[in-house]
Amino acid sequence: MAKVLSDLLPGEKGVVKKVAGNSMIKRRIIDMGVVAGTIIEVQKFAPLGDPMEIKVKGFNLSLRKNEAEMIELEMA
């Protein structure tokens, strides 16, 4: 079952399947370590729901929801 990162709730995990999007944003996301095969866990959302905090490769990273929508996941 494939989902995008923005669909997950705090505590849920997924494995990155693909990063979509235009070249600048896609490159920035990949440079931060979000590549195919990486496990991502949603930590929390900001009080108004945007941005969201995720855990990737042992560090926390904040992404806007529109950026998280570009990350396709397989459920872990």
N, C-alpha and C positions, 0 to 999 in steps of 0.2 A: 504494500500500500504506500503510494508516494504522497507526500505533503510538502508544503513550503514551510520554512522556518517560522514565519509569522503566525501559522496555525497552531503551533505548540503552546502548551500552558507551562507555567513554572513547574520544574521537576521532571518534565518529559525530555527524553533524549531521542536523537536521530543521527543517522550517518549521512554525510553529505554525498549526494548523488551527482549533482551538477550545479554550477553557478552560471546563471544567465545574466543578461543585461548588456548595457553599452560598455564600451571598452574601458572608460575611465573608472567607473564604479566597480565593474567586475575586476579590474586589475587591483584596485585598492583592497577589495575583499579578499582576493587570493593572496596578496602580499601580507595580510594579517594572519594567514595560516588556515583559512577556510578553503580547503581543497578536497577533492573527491576522496572518500574513504575516511575522513576525519569525523570523530564522534563529537556532537554538539549537545550541550545540555542547557536548557533555558533556566536561568537563575531567578529573574524577577522582571517586572515591568515598572516603569516610572508611574507615579500617581495618576497621570492622565493617560497612561497606556502607551506612550511613545517617548523615548526609545525603550528598547528592551535590552536586558543584560544577559549575555550567554557565556558559558564556559567552554573554551576551546583550547586544547593542548595545555591544560593546566593554568591558563590565565583567563581573566574576565574581560569581556569585550562588549561595548555598547553599540547597538545598531539601530537605526531608524526602521520603522515597519516597512517602508518602501524598499529599503535595502534587503531586509529579511525576506521579502516576497520573491527575491531573485534567487534564493538558495533552495534548491529542491533536495528533499531528504527521503531516505528510507527509514522506517521506524526501527529503532534498536530494541 
